Amino acid sequence: QVQLRESGGGLVQTGGSLRLSCAASVAIFNFDSVSWYRQAPGKVREWVGSIKNNDESTEYARSVEGRFTITRDIPENMMYLQMATLMPEDTGVYYCKAIEDARVYWGQGTQVTVSS
């Protein structure tokens, strides 16, 4: 059974940085893609960015492009979301999502709070 576990969230001031981690219970090279999503209080969950397994290409939401970077460590079965120049509107619960053969897996989320 595939399990994903996020960590690294916390409280940070505007302009600060955080790196979120997503640990997988299985080899991540089996995943078709890995994505990060976030959900602010009272809002729907929104896509932040993705990395494809076949060519490691990345895509980001316009709101985070240039500030966030998705990477992965295949031997460690880890995925990361490096966040820089954080703003209060980046506050929310961040989730990693993996797709393998059309099956979708989610982590439990990690809270990021950016103070103004």
C-alpha positions in Angstrom: 0.0 0.0 0.0 1.3 3.4 -1.0 1.7 5.9 1.8 2.8 9.5 1.6 3.8 11.6 4.6 4.5 15.3 4.4 6.7 17.1 6.9 8.5 20.4 7.2 5.6 22.8 7.7 5.6 25.5 10.3 5.4 29.2 11.0 7.5 31.6 8.9 7.6 35.3 8.4 6.8 37.0 5.1 9.8 36.7 2.8 11.0 33.6 4.5 11.6 30.1 3.2 10.6 26.5 4.0 11.3 23.2 2.5 8.5 20.6 2.7 9.2 16.9 2.4 7.1 14.1 1.2 8.2 10.6 2.1 6.9 7.7 0.1 6.5 4.1 1.4 7.4 2.7 -2.1 9.9 3.4 -4.8 9.0 6.8 -6.3 10.3 5.9 -9.7 7.1 3.9 -10.1 5.0 7.1 -9.9 3.9 8.7 -13.1 4.0 12.1 -11.5 4.1 13.8 -8.1 2.3 17.0 -7.3 1.9 19.4 -4.5 -1.4 21.0 -3.6 -2.4 23.4 -0.9 -5.7 24.3 0.8 -6.2 27.6 2.6 -8.9 28.0 5.2 -12.3 28.2 3.6 -11.0 27.6 0.1 -10.8 24.7 -2.2 -7.6 22.7 -2.6 -5.5 24.1 -5.4 -2.7 22.7 -7.4 0.8 24.2 -6.7 3.1 22.2 -9.0 4.1 18.9 -10.5 7.1 16.9 -11.5 6.8 14.1 -14.1 8.7 10.9 -13.6 9.7 10.2 -17.2 11.6 13.4 -17.9 11.6 15.3 -14.6 9.9 18.2 -16.2 8.2 20.5 -13.8 5.2 22.8 -14.0 4.0 25.4 -11.4 0.9 27.4 -10.7 1.4 31.0 -11.8 1.1 32.2 -8.2 4.2 30.3 -7.1 6.3 30.1 -10.3 9.8 31.5 -9.7 9.4 31.1 -5.9 8.7 27.4 -5.4 10.8 24.4 -6.7 9.9 20.7 -6.8 12.6 18.2 -6.6 13.0 14.5 -5.7 15.5 12.1 -4.4 14.8 8.7 -6.0 17.2 6.6 -3.8 15.6 8.1 -0.7 12.0 7.9 -2.0 11.6 11.6 -1.1 10.0 14.5 -2.9 10.5 18.1 -1.9 8.8 21.5 -2.2 11.3 24.3 -1.7 9.4 27.5 -1.0 11.0 30.9 -1.0 9.8 34.5 -0.7 6.8 33.3 1.1 3.7 35.5 1.4 0.7 35.4 3.7 -1.4 34.1 0.8 0.8 31.0 0.8 -0.7 30.0 4.1 -2.5 26.6 4.1 -2.2 22.9 4.4 0.2 21.5 1.8 -0.4 18.0 0.4 1.7 15.8 -1.8 -0.1 13.6 -4.4 1.3 10.7 -6.4 -0.2 9.0 -9.4 0.7 5.4 -10.3 -1.0 3.6 -13.1 -4.1 5.9 -12.8 -4.3 5.4 -9.0 -4.0 8.5 -6.9 -2.5 8.7 -3.5 -2.5 11.6 -1.0 -0.6 12.4 2.1 -2.1 13.8 5.2 -0.8 17.3 4.8 1.4 19.7 6.6 0.5 23.2 7.8 2.3 26.2 6.5 1.6 29.6 8.1 3.1 32.8 6.8 2.8 35.7 9.1 2.7 39.3 7.9 
